[in-house]
Amino acid sequence: MVKKIDGHFHLVRAISGFNGKGRLNPLGNGDAIWDDGDLIHLLPEGNDDDYTAESFLKTMDENGIEKAVVLQGSLNGYQNYYTYQSIKKYPERFIGAFSVDFFAENYMQIVERHVEQLGFRAIKLEISQGGGMHGYHFSTPFHLDDDARVAKILHYISNYPGFVVTVDYGNFDQVSHQPEVMARLAKEYPNLDFVVAHLSFPHVDRVEHLRSTLENWRGIDNLYTDISAIQDIDGETNFPFPKSETVVRLAKEIIGAKRIIWGTDSPWSATFNSYNNLATWLENVDIFTPEELEDVMHNNAERVYFKPSAVEAIKNSVDPAVK
């Protein structure tokens, strides 16, 4: 049986999403409504207005998932402190990233608290127009490589070698889409690891666009991509996901299996396809050799996110704000 780490997952202690549609308001039964009236089914059946660590541990155990990387997103609302509590409680199962809105006055105070006091060694930058910062800071578009606030964050975390920067920059038609920037940042900060979420939002009918992006990333050893939610991006529910197979096969061809991290982007993605299907589809196609599959499903996430220094930083952390 292939060992597995879910390299892109979200815990939800309380729905508190915010993006260009306004605030996300819970309705019960996993449903929610944006301030502009858009309804979504956010959580899988059997969940109400949260998806706790204990709920996900049950899903993990049912599907043979050893560990998980807990990331943040504007869709659910930043769950920074609950993520910290969960990793602290289950350090053998979870590692995680925090997020910050760097338009906030105290953004560096927030960053320093999460790194120095809470022990995080990964940050998630949710900058997409569709679901993140470019949606609710629409009048002030920015690029990650020429924004003074981002530079200040990256300079600070570069004092912690191996720190992970995970970026969701949205679809190709969004002002936030900036794949070329990731290559520049990875070269500028060689002691950091960068992960582009969702394989740069691939579409089978625009596969040459993906090819160009991946060629730009070729040979950059500290630049990775996760393949979470690529089924949702291309509207795919036909297991074992032939569209996803096409784009992942291309990624292997250009950047190699050691720079691809499997993940699900659940719980929302598990409302479109079952968690079991998301967890097993790569075993039902012939993209990877058995050794490569173990890298993609487990070893790469272990190497990038579960560094011993990152695990120890969380274990040894003490929050002075909580007596």
N, C-alpha and C positions, 0 to 999 in steps of 0.2 A: 504494500500500500504506500502510495506517495505521501511523504510528509508535507504538511501544508501550513503556511502562515498567510492569513488574509492581510494583504499589504495595504488595504484602503477600506476602512470601515468607520462608522459613526455611532457613537453612543448619544442618547437623547434623554437627559434627565428631565428637561422641560422644554417643550417646543417654544422657540423664541426667534424664529427666522426673521431676516430682514434683507430685502434687496430692492430693486427698482420698482417692485409692485407694492412696496410698503412693508408693514409688519405681517408676519404669519400668525394667525390666531387658531388655537386648537379647538376642534369641534367634538372630539371623542371618536372612538372606534377607528383611530388612525387617520381620521380626516382632518383637514385644516383649510382655512380660507385666508387669502391675502387681502390686504386693505382695498385693493382695486376690484375685489369681487371674484377673483380667480380661485376656483376650488381645486384642491389636490388630495390624493390619497397618499399620505406620507409614509405610513407604517404598515407592515404586513398584517394580515388577518390575525386576530387574537391579541393585538396590542391596542392600547387606548391612546394616551397622550404622551407616552414615554417608551423608550427602549433602553432598558438598564443593562449594566454589566452582567447581572445575573441572567437576564433574558438571553443575552448574546452568548454567554458561556454555555447555556443549554443548547443553543443552535450549533455552537462550535463542537461540543461533544457529540451531538447527533450526526455531525458531518465530518468528523475526524480532523478538525482544525486544531493544531497544536497551540498557536499563538495568533495575535492580531495586532495590527497597527491602527490606533484610534486617531483619526484626523478630524479637523474642524471644517465647517462649511456654513455659509450664510443661510443656506436652505433651512437647516435645523436651528440656526443660531449658534454662536460660539459656546461650546460646552467645556471651556477650559478647566474650570475648577472641578467639575464632575469627572473629567478625564483624569485629572491629577489624583482625585480620591480613588478612582478605579484602578489606576496603575499601582498606586501605593498599596492598595488592598490585595491586588492580584499581580504582583511583579513577575511571576513566572509565566503569565498568560498575555499580558498587555504591555505595550509601550505606546507612546503617543506624542502628538505635536500640539502646540498651542497656536492660537491666531491672535492678531492684533489689527485694529484699524489704525493705520499710521497717519490718518488725518486727525486723530484725537490729540488733544493738547498734551496729555501725559503718556504718549505712546512709548517713549523710551523707558519710563518708569514701569510700565506694564511689561515690556520685554525683559527688563532687568529682574523684576520680581519672579517671572516664570523661569528664568534661567538660573539665577543665583540662589533663590530661596526654594523654589519648587522643583528644581533639578531637571527641567526639560532640556533635551538636546535635539529637538526638531521643531521647526516652525512651519505652519501651513499658510501660504499667501493665496487667499481666495480672491482673485482680482477680476474674474470674468464679468463681462457686461450682463450676461443673461442671469447669473445667479450670485454675483459677488460685488466687489467694491466699485467696479466701473458702472454698475447699475445704480448705486446710491450715491456715487460721486461723479455723476454723468457729465457735469459741466467742467470737470478738471481731469481729463484723461492724462495718463502717465505711462512711462515705460520703466521697467524695473532697473534698467541700466543707466538711466539719466535722471533719477529722482533722488534728491538729497536725503530725504527721510529714509528711503530704502537703503541708500548707501551707508547711512549711519547704523542701521540695523545690521547689515552684512559685515561692516567693519567690526562691530561689537562682537557678533557671534563667531567671527573668524578667529577670535582668541580661544575658541573651543574647537580644536581640530576634530573633524569628523561630524560636526554639526550638520544636520540635514535640513535643506530648504525644499519643501514640496510646493509646487505651484500649479494652480488651476487657472489658465488664462482664457478658457472658453473657446467657442466655435470660430471657424475661419471668417465668418461674416461679422464678427464682433470687434469693436475698436480695441478690446483688451487682448486680442490674439497676437502673440509675439514670440513665436518659436525661435527666431534667430537670436533674440535676446538671451535665451537660455544658454546657447553655446558661448556667447561672449562672457556671461557671468561665470560659467563653469571654468573658463580659462583664466579669468581674472582672480578667482578665489579657489585655487587648486586644493586647499586644505578643507573645503566644504564639499558635501555631497548634495547634488541637486536632483530632484525627482520631478518630472513633468507628469501630472495626473492625466489619466484617460487617453494615453497615447496620442496626445495633441489633437483630440477630437476628430478621429478618422471617419471618412465616408468612402464606401466602395466606389461610388460614382465620381470621386475626386481623388483616386488613389495616387495619381501623379503628384498632387499637392503634398500628400503624406510622404511620398518618396523623396521629394525635394527637402522636406523638413528633416527626415532621417539622415539624408546624405550630409546635411549641415552638422549633424551631431556625431557623425562617424569618427571613431578614434578618440573621443573625449571620455576618458575612463571614469570621471566623477560625475557624469551626466546619465541619469537613468530615466526610465519611463514606467509608469504602472499602466496596466491594461484593464483597470476597473471601468465599469459602466459603458464600455464600448458597444455592448448590445443595445443599450437604451439610445445611445447617440445615433445609431443607424436604424432605430425602430425595429430591432430584431427579436423575435420570440420563437423562432424555429430552431429548436435544439437539434444538433450541437452547434448552431450558429455559424453557418458558412460565410457570411459577410465578415464576422469577427475573425474567422480562420484566415481569410485572405489578408487582412491588414496585419495580423500578428505574424503571419508567415513572412511578410515583407519586412517587418521590424527585425525579425531574426536574421534575415538575409543581410540587412544593412548594418545594424548596430550589434547584433549577436545576442545570444540567449542570456549571457551574464549581466546584461543591462536592462532586462525586462523583469518586472515584478508583478505577479498575479495579485489581484484584489477584486472585491465585489462592489464596493460603494454602497453596500447595504447600510441601513435597512430599506432606503427608498428603492434601490434597484431590485430588491427582493419582492417588490409589489408588481413588477413587470415580468420577471422570470423567477422561478423558485430558487431559494438559496442553494439547494442541492444541485440544480442544473448549473448555476454559476460556479459551484465548487468542483464540478466534475467534467465540464465541457472539454477542457484541454486534454483529459485522459481519453476522450472519445474521438480525437482527431490525431493526425500523424505529423504535426508540425515539428515536434521536438523528439530527440532521442531520450531514452530513460534518464540519462545523466543530465541532459539539458532541462528536462521537465522538473527534476528535483531542484535545479537551480532556480527556475522561474517560479515554482510553487512554494519554495521554502528558503533555499540558501541565500538568494539575493536579498530578500527582506531581512533575513537574519544578519547578514553582513552589513547592510546599510543602516537599518533602524535599531537592531538589538545589539549594538556594540556593547561590550562589557562596561565601558566607561559610562554609557548612557543608562544602562540598567542600574549601575551602582549609584549614579547621581540621584536617581529617583528614590532608591532604597534609603539613601543616607539623608534625604531632604527632611527638613523640619520647617513647617510653616509658622513663622512667629506671630502671624495674625490670629492663629487659633490656639487657645490655651488648653 
